[in-house]
């Protein structure tokens, strides 16, 4: 892996975050979940990232994209695949919650707990990089293991 990407490993561990959810949902809940998942489909950039209270320089984020296809996400730098994962979300919670399982890459097998907020073509997420606790607000305090990413949809 490129040495420039090394400081981004925690960020890349949970960069993806959408998926089809739980079994046993009521029909209305399932329809709402499917609608929410459809809003994530496509390609997104990473506009900003704060990890442990420290902002990652935007030049380190340039070229990274996230592609959502159904319940799978792929993080790429150009043609190079950095990681792949699947996820489940719950838009009925406040804030909305997301569970990401990494299936390929440096954190393969890890499950991360997070929250998200979608506003048009802007997606904000917050995760605990250890996967031990779910954040309750979009904050990354100095010295913490939480990070907040802001993504923008790539217009076709």
Backbone torsions as a table, in degrees:
resi	resn	phi	psi	omega
1	UNK	NA	143.3	179.9
2	UNK	-58.4	136.3	-178.5
3	UNK	-62.7	-23.8	177.4
4	UNK	-66.4	-29.3	-177.9
5	UNK	-80.5	-16.2	-176.2
6	UNK	-52.5	-47.8	179.6
7	UNK	-68.7	-10.6	-177.8
8	UNK	-93.0	0.0	-176.2
9	UNK	-53.4	-48.4	178.6
10	UNK	-59.6	-39.8	178.5
11	UNK	-62.7	-45.3	-177.1
12	UNK	-71.0	-21.3	-179.8
13	UNK	-61.9	-29.0	-174.6
14	UNK	-135.8	26.6	-176.5
15	UNK	-66.3	-29.8	178.9
16	UNK	-94.4	149.9	-173.5
17	UNK	-167.3	54.8	174.8
18	UNK	-147.9	149.2	176.1
19	UNK	-175.2	172.0	177.1
20	UNK	-77.6	141.9	-167.2
21	UNK	-97.6	-143.9	-162.3
22	UNK	-77.5	151.3	171.7
23	UNK	-73.5	153.9	174.7
24	UNK	83.6	15.1	177.7
25	UNK	-75.3	147.9	172.6
26	UNK	-67.8	158.9	-176.6
27	UNK	-56.3	-45.1	179.3
28	UNK	-63.5	-41.4	179.2
29	UNK	-64.7	-41.3	-179.4
30	UNK	-64.6	-42.2	178.5
31	UNK	-63.4	-41.0	178.5
32	UNK	-64.7	-40.7	178.8
33	UNK	-65.4	-44.6	179.0
34	UNK	-61.5	-38.6	177.2
35	UNK	-64.0	-44.9	179.8
36	UNK	-61.0	-45.5	179.0
37	UNK	-59.8	-40.3	-178.4
38	UNK	-62.8	-28.0	-179.8
39	UNK	-68.9	-19.7	-177.8
40	UNK	-90.3	-17.8	-172.2
41	UNK	-60.3	140.8	178.9
42	UNK	119.4	-160.9	-175.0
43	UNK	-111.1	138.1	-178.3
44	UNK	-131.3	146.7	172.2
45	UNK	-99.6	168.8	173.6
46	UNK	-106.7	111.2	-178.0
47	UNK	-82.9	-36.8	179.5
48	UNK	-156.3	156.6	177.7
49	UNK	-151.3	129.5	175.5
50	UNK	-119.4	122.5	-177.8
51	UNK	-123.6	122.5	-179.0
52	UNK	56.4	34.8	179.2
53	UNK	81.5	-0.5	-177.8
54	UNK	-111.0	126.7	179.2
55	UNK	-78.3	130.0	176.7
56	UNK	-77.7	130.7	179.7
57	UNK	-56.7	137.3	-175.7
58	UNK	-62.3	-26.6	178.7
59	UNK	-66.1	-23.9	176.4
60	UNK	-78.7	-15.0	-179.7
61	UNK	-95.6	-18.5	-177.8
62	UNK	-61.3	136.4	178.4
63	UNK	90.9	-15.9	176.8
64	UNK	-81.1	130.9	174.9
65	UNK	-133.5	155.3	176.3
66	UNK	-118.9	130.2	179.1
67	UNK	-116.9	123.5	177.5
68	UNK	-101.6	128.1	174.6
69	UNK	-136.6	107.3	-177.9
70	UNK	58.8	-122.7	-177.8
71	UNK	-98.6	17.2	-177.4
72	UNK	-118.5	144.4	172.1
73	UNK	-128.1	148.9	176.9
74	UNK	-129.9	129.5	176.0
75	UNK	-102.0	129.3	-176.6
76	UNK	-131.1	152.9	167.9
77	UNK	-123.3	101.6	-171.6
78	UNK	64.8	-126.4	178.3
79	UNK	-90.0	-6.9	-176.9
80	UNK	-82.1	123.4	175.8
81	UNK	-81.2	123.7	-178.9
82	UNK	-91.9	-43.6	179.0
83	UNK	-161.2	160.6	177.5
84	UNK	-136.4	144.8	178.0
85	UNK	-157.1	172.3	174.4
86	UNK	-126.3	163.4	-177.0
87	UNK	-155.5	160.9	175.1
88	UNK	-125.9	142.7	176.4
89	UNK	-128.8	160.4	176.8
90	UNK	-132.9	94.4	-179.3
91	UNK	-74.9	-3.9	179.9
92	UNK	-82.3	-15.6	-180.0
93	UNK	-82.5	164.2	175.6
94	UNK	-134.6	110.5	-2.7
95	UNK	-70.0	162.4	179.3
96	UNK	-60.7	142.7	-175.8
97	UNK	-112.6	157.6	179.8
98	UNK	-145.8	137.3	174.7
99	UNK	-118.8	122.4	-176.9
100	UNK	-112.2	133.0	173.9
101	UNK	-115.0	120.8	180.0
102	UNK	-79.4	129.3	-178.3
103	UNK	-110.6	-19.0	175.9
104	UNK	-147.1	149.9	176.2
105	UNK	110.4	-170.6	-172.2
106	UNK	-64.2	-21.1	-178.4
107	UNK	-115.5	28.7	-178.7
108	UNK	-49.5	131.6	178.7
109	UNK	90.9	-14.8	-178.8
110	UNK	-75.9	141.9	174.0
111	UNK	-111.6	128.5	-178.6
112	UNK	-115.9	142.1	-179.9
113	UNK	-109.1	131.4	-177.3
114	UNK	-148.9	-177.6	175.2
115	UNK	-130.0	157.5	178.2
116	UNK	-146.8	162.0	178.0
117	UNK	-143.5	126.4	-179.3
118	UNK	-116.5	123.9	179.7
119	UNK	-132.6	93.6	-177.9
120	UNK	64.1	-117.2	-178.8
121	UNK	-99.0	18.4	177.5
122	UNK	-120.2	128.9	179.4
123	UNK	-122.5	125.6	177.1
124	UNK	-115.2	134.2	178.5
125	UNK	-132.6	154.6	175.4
126	UNK	-140.7	129.8	-179.6
127	UNK	-133.0	154.9	166.9
128	UNK	-94.3	117.0	-174.5
129	UNK	-62.6	-18.6	179.0
130	UNK	-83.2	-17.9	-178.2
131	UNK	75.6	10.9	-175.5
132	UNK	-90.9	-26.4	-178.5
133	UNK	-145.0	152.0	179.1
134	UNK	-93.0	128.1	175.1
135	UNK	-61.9	155.9	178.1
136	UNK	-112.0	-10.1	176.9
137	UNK	-147.6	163.9	-176.3
138	UNK	-86.5	74.4	-178.7
139	UNK	-137.1	148.4	173.6
140	UNK	-133.3	92.9	-177.1
141	UNK	-73.6	149.5	175.9
142	UNK	-54.2	133.3	178.6
143	UNK	81.8	-4.2	-178.5
144	UNK	-83.2	171.4	175.5
145	UNK	-101.8	12.2	178.7
146	UNK	-93.0	152.8	172.9
147	UNK	-141.0	153.7	-179.9
148	UNK	-123.7	125.6	176.8
149	UNK	-115.9	144.8	172.1
150	UNK	-119.4	126.3	-177.4
151	UNK	-116.1	148.9	174.9
152	UNK	-122.9	138.7	178.2
153	UNK	-70.3	137.7	175.3
154	UNK	-82.5	122.1	179.8
155	UNK	-76.0	139.2	179.0
156	UNK	-86.9	NA	NA
